[in-house]
Amino acid sequence: MPALSTEEQKFMALSGLRTWCVAAVQQVERINAVRENQLKKRTSDSSVPFNAERHFFIVAAWKVFEHIDWASQLSMFEPSLFDKIEKFRADTKLLRNKNEHVTEYFQARNH
């Protein structure tokens, strides 16, 4: 038996989907702000904030996909509702995996 009832899971899936969608949008805003600041400063360490914000965006975007999957398993939405965002699933997963295993990639280990 699941830890939560189906109705509780639906609530949590929808709440999480909303949370991560908002987080992804906020990260886009943060990335844009960092980029503008980078263009002004052009220092040697100006890529550090961008890389950090990009990583946080990728985490948020992947969480959106996880919650879409959960909501889909619970038959909460018409499958076509997420067609436009689904186009980005493979790229998001690739970026997430590369970020999480960056040292292995640079050291030429298989991942």
N, CA and C atoms as an extended XYZ file, in Angstrom:
333
Properties=species:S:1:pos:R:3:atomname:S:1:resname:S:1:resid:I:1 pbc="F F F"
N         0.841       -1.182        0.000 N   MET     1
C         0.000        0.000        0.000 CA  MET     1
C         0.886        1.246        0.000 C   MET     1
N         0.599        2.201       -0.888 N   PRO     2
C         1.402        3.433       -0.927 CA  PRO     2
C         1.295        4.213        0.384 C   PRO     2
N         2.311        5.002        0.647 N   ALA     3
C         2.318        5.817        1.865 CA  ALA     3
C         1.193        6.839        1.860 C   ALA     3
N         0.763        7.261        0.670 N   LEU     4
C        -0.304        8.256        0.536 CA  LEU     4
C        -1.447        7.664       -0.276 C   LEU     4
N        -2.639        8.118        0.015 N   SER     5
C        -3.785        7.712       -0.798 CA  SER     5
C        -3.645        8.334       -2.190 C   SER     5
N        -4.446        7.859       -3.124 N   THR     6
C        -4.402        8.402       -4.481 CA  THR     6
C        -4.703        9.893       -4.475 C   THR     6
N        -5.692       10.303       -3.703 N   GLU     7
C        -6.034       11.728       -3.639 CA  GLU     7
C        -4.902       12.551       -3.032 C   GLU     7
N        -4.246       12.018       -2.021 N   GLU     8
C        -3.107       12.722       -1.425 CA  GLU     8
C        -1.945       12.797       -2.411 C   GLU     8
N        -1.725       11.725       -3.158 N   GLN     9
C        -0.676       11.742       -4.172 CA  GLN     9
C        -0.976       12.781       -5.251 C   GLN     9
N        -2.231       12.874       -5.658 N   LYS    10
C        -2.609       13.877       -6.659 CA  LYS    10
C        -2.315       15.281       -6.153 C   LYS    10
N        -2.651       15.516       -4.888 N   PHE    11
C        -2.377       16.833       -4.307 CA  PHE    11
C        -0.874       17.111       -4.306 C   PHE    11
N        -0.080       16.118       -3.863 N   MET    12
C         1.365       16.310       -3.793 CA  MET    12
C         1.977       16.454       -5.185 C   MET    12
N         1.493       15.681       -6.145 N   ALA    13
C         2.015       15.776       -7.512 CA  ALA    13
C         1.725       17.147       -8.105 C   ALA    13
N         0.499       17.624       -7.925 N   LEU    14
C         0.131       18.938       -8.456 CA  LEU    14
C         0.894       20.049       -7.742 C   LEU    14
N         1.007       19.942       -6.437 N   SER    15
C         1.745       20.949       -5.671 CA  SER    15
C         3.212       20.985       -6.096 C   SER    15
N         3.814       19.808       -6.251 N   GLY    16
C         5.207       19.748       -6.680 CA  GLY    16
C         5.399       20.257       -8.095 C   GLY    16
N         4.463       19.907       -8.979 N   LEU    17
C         4.547       20.383      -10.365 CA  LEU    17
C         4.504       21.906      -10.403 C   LEU    17
N         3.589       22.474       -9.654 N   ARG    18
C         3.486       23.948       -9.599 CA  ARG    18
C         4.768       24.554       -9.020 C   ARG    18
N         5.246       23.990       -7.933 N   THR    19
C         6.452       24.506       -7.275 CA  THR    19
C         7.642       24.509       -8.223 C   THR    19
N         7.860       23.381       -8.921 N   TRP    20
C         9.033       23.279       -9.784 CA  TRP    20
C         8.882       24.089      -11.063 C   TRP    20
N         7.654       24.254      -11.548 N   CYS    21
C         7.448       25.144      -12.706 CA  CYS    21
C         7.806       26.577      -12.338 C   CYS    21
N         7.347       27.017      -11.176 N   VAL    22
C         7.673       28.368      -10.714 CA  VAL    22
C         9.181       28.497      -10.516 C   VAL    22
N         9.799       27.485       -9.927 N   ALA    23
C        11.247       27.530       -9.702 CA  ALA    23
C        12.014       27.623      -11.021 C   ALA    23
N        11.586       26.869      -12.021 N   ALA    24
C        12.268       26.908      -13.326 CA  ALA    24
C        12.153       28.294      -13.947 C   ALA    24
N        10.980       28.895      -13.881 N   VAL    25
C        10.794       30.243      -14.429 CA  VAL    25
C        11.654       31.247      -13.663 C   VAL    25
N        11.688       31.128      -12.348 N   GLN    26
C        12.519       32.037      -11.551 CA  GLN    26
C        13.997       31.868      -11.892 C   GLN    26
N        14.416       30.644      -12.165 N   GLN    27
C        15.805       30.426      -12.538 CA  GLN    27
C        16.140       31.063      -13.877 C   GLN    27
N        15.203       31.050      -14.806 N   VAL    28
C        15.431       31.739      -16.087 CA  VAL    28
C        15.669       33.222      -15.828 C   VAL    28
N        14.877       33.798      -14.941 N   GLU    29
C        15.054       35.214      -14.597 CA  GLU    29
C        16.421       35.447      -13.961 C   GLU    29
N        16.834       34.552      -13.082 N   ARG    30
C        18.139       34.682      -12.426 CA  ARG    30
C        19.281       34.527      -13.437 C   ARG    30
N        19.130       33.577      -14.361 N   ILE    31
C        20.150       33.391      -15.399 CA  ILE    31
C        20.269       34.638      -16.256 C   ILE    31
N        19.144       35.208      -16.633 N   ASN    32
C        19.170       36.432      -17.441 CA  ASN    32
C        19.837       37.573      -16.697 C   ASN    32
N        19.576       37.703      -15.406 N   ALA    33
C        20.201       38.755      -14.602 CA  ALA    33
C        21.711       38.547      -14.529 C   ALA    33
N        22.134       37.309      -14.344 N   VAL    34
C        23.565       37.006      -14.288 CA  VAL    34
C        24.227       37.301      -15.632 C   VAL    34
N        23.560       36.931      -16.709 N   ARG    35
C        24.118       37.187      -18.049 CA  ARG    35
C        24.310       38.685      -18.285 C   ARG    35
N        23.309       39.465      -17.906 N   GLU    36
C        23.434       40.925      -18.062 CA  GLU    36
C        24.619       41.439      -17.256 C   GLU    36
N        24.770       40.937      -16.053 N   ASN    37
C        25.882       41.351      -15.197 CA  ASN    37
C        27.213       40.906      -15.799 C   ASN    37
N        27.254       39.716      -16.382 N   GLN    38
C        28.469       39.217      -17.029 CA  GLN    38
C        28.905       40.142      -18.163 C   GLN    38
N        27.943       40.586      -18.956 N   LEU    39
C        28.263       41.448      -20.087 CA  LEU    39
C        28.869       42.772      -19.630 C   LEU    39
N        28.450       43.221      -18.449 N   LYS    40
C        28.974       44.476      -17.914 CA  LYS    40
C        30.377       44.301      -17.336 C   LYS    40
N        30.609       43.219      -16.633 N   LYS    41
C        31.860       43.053      -15.896 CA  LYS    41
C        32.984       42.442      -16.712 C   LYS    41
N        32.722       41.366      -17.399 N   ARG    42
C        33.729       40.654      -18.202 CA  ARG    42
C        34.991       40.333      -17.405 C   ARG    42
N        34.810       39.764      -16.213 N   THR    43
C        35.955       39.357      -15.406 CA  THR    43
C        36.206       37.861      -15.610 C   THR    43
N        37.326       37.394      -15.118 N   SER    44
C        37.686       35.985      -15.319 CA  SER    44
C        36.759       35.032      -14.574 C   SER    44
N        36.146       35.488      -13.512 N   ASP    45
C        35.261       34.603      -12.750 CA  ASP    45
C        33.783       34.875      -13.025 C   ASP    45
N        33.488       35.596      -14.087 N   SER    46
C        32.095       35.948      -14.355 CA  SER    46
C        31.241       34.758      -14.771 C   SER    46
N        31.876       33.648      -15.170 N   SER    47
C        31.096       32.476      -15.562 CA  SER    47
C        30.621       31.664      -14.358 C   SER    47
N        31.223       31.875      -13.205 N   VAL    48
C        30.861       31.090      -12.022 CA  VAL    48
C        29.390       31.266      -11.641 C   VAL    48
N        28.882       32.480      -11.495 N   PRO    49
C        27.462       32.616      -11.151 CA  PRO    49
C        26.542       32.046      -12.234 C   PRO    49
N        26.911       32.216      -13.493 N   PHE    50
C        26.093       31.675      -14.573 CA  PHE    50
C        26.016       30.156      -14.491 C   PHE    50
N        27.163       29.518      -14.299 N   ASN    51
C        27.178       28.061      -14.224 CA  ASN    51
C        26.353       27.548      -13.054 C   ASN    51
N        26.417       28.231      -11.931 N   ALA    52
C        25.631       27.829      -10.766 CA  ALA    52
C        24.133       27.988      -11.040 C   ALA    52
N        23.738       29.129      -11.576 N   GLU    53
C        22.314       29.357      -11.863 CA  GLU    53
C        21.812       28.405      -12.944 C   GLU    53
N        22.654       28.111      -13.924 N   ARG    54
C        22.277       27.148      -14.967 CA  ARG    54
C        22.033       25.779      -14.351 C   ARG    54
N        22.888       25.377      -13.439 N   HIS    55
C        22.711       24.088      -12.765 CA  HIS    55
C        21.383       24.058      -12.007 C   HIS    55
N        21.084       25.122      -11.293 N   PHE    56
C        19.825       25.170      -10.529 CA  PHE    56
C        18.620       25.118      -11.471 C   PHE    56
N        18.735       25.740      -12.639 N   PHE    57
C        17.652       25.663      -13.620 CA  PHE    57
C        17.448       24.228      -14.090 C   PHE    57
N        18.539       23.559      -14.394 N   ILE    58
C        18.439       22.184      -14.888 CA  ILE    58
C        17.814       21.281      -13.833 C   ILE    58
N        18.185       21.468      -12.583 N   VAL    59
C        17.577       20.685      -11.498 CA  VAL    59
C        16.076       20.950      -11.450 C   VAL    59
N        15.680       22.205      -11.487 N   ALA    60
C        14.259       22.557      -11.439 CA  ALA    60
C        13.520       21.999      -12.650 C   ALA    60
N        14.115       22.115      -13.820 N   ALA    61
C        13.462       21.606      -15.034 CA  ALA    61
C        13.276       20.103      -14.958 C   ALA    61
N        14.281       19.385      -14.458 N   TRP    62
C        14.137       17.933      -14.360 CA  TRP    62
C        13.064       17.563      -13.345 C   TRP    62
N        12.965       18.324      -12.265 N   LYS    63
C        11.911       18.084      -11.274 CA  LYS    63
C        10.530       18.283      -11.901 C   LYS    63
N        10.413       19.221      -12.822 N   VAL    64
C         9.147       19.393      -13.545 CA  VAL    64
C         8.800       18.094      -14.261 C   VAL    64
N         9.754       17.522      -14.966 N   PHE    65
C         9.499       16.269      -15.685 CA  PHE    65
C         9.144       15.131      -14.732 C   PHE    65
N         9.819       15.061      -13.596 N   GLU    66
C         9.485       14.018      -12.623 CA  GLU    66
C         8.038       14.143      -12.151 C   GLU    66
N         7.600       15.374      -11.936 N   HIS    67
C         6.233       15.585      -11.461 CA  HIS    67
C         5.203       15.410      -12.579 C   HIS    67
N         5.590       15.720      -13.800 N   ILE    68
C         4.715       15.411      -14.942 CA  ILE    68
C         4.495       13.896      -15.002 C   ILE    68
N         5.569       13.148      -14.834 N   ASP    69
C         5.457       11.687      -14.867 CA  ASP    69
C         4.541       11.182      -13.755 C   ASP    69
N         4.708       11.721      -12.567 N   TRP    70
C         3.883       11.313      -11.428 CA  TRP    70
C         2.421       11.646      -11.698 C   TRP    70
N         2.167       12.868      -12.145 N   ALA    71
C         0.790       13.271      -12.445 CA  ALA    71
C         0.198       12.412      -13.560 C   ALA    71
N         1.016       12.053      -14.524 N   SER    72
C         0.546       11.206      -15.622 CA  SER    72
C         0.183        9.815      -15.126 C   SER    72
N         1.000        9.267      -14.231 N   GLN    73
C         0.701        7.958      -13.656 CA  GLN    73
C        -0.636        7.972      -12.909 C   GLN    73
N        -0.984        9.128      -12.367 N   LEU    74
C        -2.238        9.278      -11.626 CA  LEU    74
C        -3.387        9.723      -12.528 C   LEU    74
N        -3.133        9.787      -13.843 N   SER    75
C        -4.148       10.183      -14.842 CA  SER    75
C        -4.783       11.530      -14.508 C   SER    75
N        -3.958       12.487      -14.123 N   MET    76
C        -4.465       13.795      -13.712 CA  MET    76
C        -4.740       14.727      -14.881 C   MET    76
N        -4.030       14.566      -15.997 N   PHE    77
C        -4.135       15.497      -17.110 CA  PHE    77
C        -4.260       14.737      -18.423 C   PHE    77
N        -4.755       15.428      -19.420 N   GLU    78
C        -4.739       14.869      -20.772 CA  GLU    78
C        -3.276       14.731      -21.188 C   GLU    78
N        -2.898       13.607      -21.762 N   PRO    79
C        -1.492       13.408      -22.147 CA  PRO    79
C        -0.933       14.509      -23.048 C   PRO    79
N        -1.756       15.096      -23.883 N   SER    80
C        -1.273       16.116      -24.816 CA  SER    80
C        -0.958       17.456      -24.137 C   SER    80
N        -1.353       17.610      -22.886 N   LEU    81
C        -1.140       18.887      -22.195 CA  LEU    81
C         0.335       19.285      -22.161 C   LEU    81
N         1.203       18.313      -22.065 N   PHE    82
C         2.630       18.596      -21.911 CA  PHE    82
C         3.432       18.359      -23.183 C   PHE    82
N         2.769       18.243      -24.313 N   ASP    83
C         3.463       17.949      -25.573 CA  ASP    83
C         4.587       18.944      -25.875 C   ASP    83
N         4.349       20.225      -25.671 N   LYS    84
C         5.371       21.230      -26.016 CA  LYS    84
C         6.603       21.121      -25.123 C   LYS    84
N         6.393       20.898      -23.852 N   ILE    85
C         7.538       20.806      -22.938 CA  ILE    85
C         8.269       19.472      -23.091 C   ILE    85
N         7.561       18.437      -23.499 N   GLU    86
C         8.182       17.114      -23.668 CA  GLU    86
C         9.313       17.140      -24.691 C   GLU    86
N         9.272       18.087      -25.602 N   LYS    87
C        10.334       18.208      -26.602 CA  LYS    87
C        11.702       18.452      -25.956 C   LYS    87
N        11.690       18.940      -24.725 N   PHE    88
C        12.929       19.305      -24.038 CA  PHE    88
C        13.392       18.245      -23.044 C   PHE    88
N        12.635       17.158      -22.903 N   ARG    89
C        12.964       16.136      -21.896 CA  ARG    89
C        14.357       15.532      -22.132 C   ARG    89
N        14.636       15.081      -23.325 N   ALA    90
C        15.918       14.412      -23.596 CA  ALA    90
C        17.096       15.358      -23.365 C   ALA    90
N        16.976       16.598      -23.819 N   ASP    91
C        18.064       17.563      -23.623 CA  ASP    91
C        18.244       17.879      -22.143 C   ASP    91
N        17.132       18.009      -21.428 N   THR    92
C        17.206       18.303      -19.993 CA  THR    92
C        17.882       17.160      -19.256 C   THR    92
N        17.516       15.936      -19.610 N   LYS    93
C        18.139       14.777      -18.957 CA  LYS    93
C        19.631       14.719      -19.252 C   LYS    93
N        20.003       14.973      -20.494 N   LEU    94
C        21.412       14.972      -20.865 CA  LEU    94
C        22.190       16.026      -20.077 C   LEU    94
N        21.662       17.242      -20.008 N   LEU    95
C        22.332       18.313      -19.260 CA  LEU    95
C        22.419       17.980      -17.773 C   LEU    95
N        21.328       17.418      -17.229 N   ARG    96
C        21.339       17.032      -15.822 CA  ARG    96
C        22.417       15.991      -15.570 C   ARG    96
N        22.464       14.972      -16.416 N   ASN    97
C        23.458       13.914      -16.243 CA  ASN    97
C        24.879       14.447      -16.375 C   ASN    97
N        25.102       15.318      -17.341 N   LYS    98
C        26.447       15.884      -17.516 CA  LYS    98
C        26.830       16.746      -16.314 C   LYS    98
N        25.893       17.536      -15.798 N   ASN    99
C        26.196       18.358      -14.623 CA  ASN    99
C        26.510       17.492      -13.408 C   ASN    99
N        25.753       16.421      -13.233 N   GLU   100
C        25.953       15.574      -12.064 CA  GLU   100
C        27.212       14.731      -12.167 C   GLU   100
N        27.699       14.513      -13.384 N   HIS   101
C        28.877       13.675      -13.578 CA  HIS   101
C        29.986       14.419      -14.313 C   HIS   101
N        30.081       15.699      -14.084 N   VAL   102
C        31.003       16.541      -14.844 CA  VAL   102
C        32.453       16.093      -14.689 C   VAL   102
N        32.837       15.710      -13.493 N   THR   103
C        34.236       15.313      -13.326 CA  THR   103
C        34.537       14.026      -14.089 C   THR   103
N        33.572       13.100      -14.113 N   GLU   104
C        33.769       11.864      -14.871 CA  GLU   104
C        33.889       12.159      -16.364 C   GLU   104
N        33.084       13.095      -16.876 N   TYR   105
C        33.171       13.462      -18.292 CA  TYR   105
C        34.532       14.068      -18.616 C   TYR   105
N        34.999       14.967      -17.765 N   PHE   106
C        36.285       15.600      -18.024 CA  PHE   106
C        37.452       14.630      -17.895 C   PHE   106
N        37.274       13.593      -17.101 N   GLN   107
C        38.302       12.579      -16.925 CA  GLN   107
C        38.121       11.417      -17.892 C   GLN   107
N        37.195       11.567      -18.828 N   ALA   108
C        36.925       10.592      -19.889 CA  ALA   108
C        36.439        9.247      -19.359 C   ALA   108
N        35.711        9.280      -18.245 N   ARG   109
C        35.076        8.061      -17.750 CA  ARG   109
C        33.706        7.951      -18.418 C   ARG   109
N        33.260        6.769      -18.654 N   ASN   110
C        31.961        6.573      -19.328 CA  ASN   110
C        30.811        6.844      -18.375 C   ASN   110
N        29.881        7.682      -18.850 N   HIS   111
C        28.619        7.951      -18.129 CA  HIS   111
C        27.588        8.339      -19.119 C   HIS   111
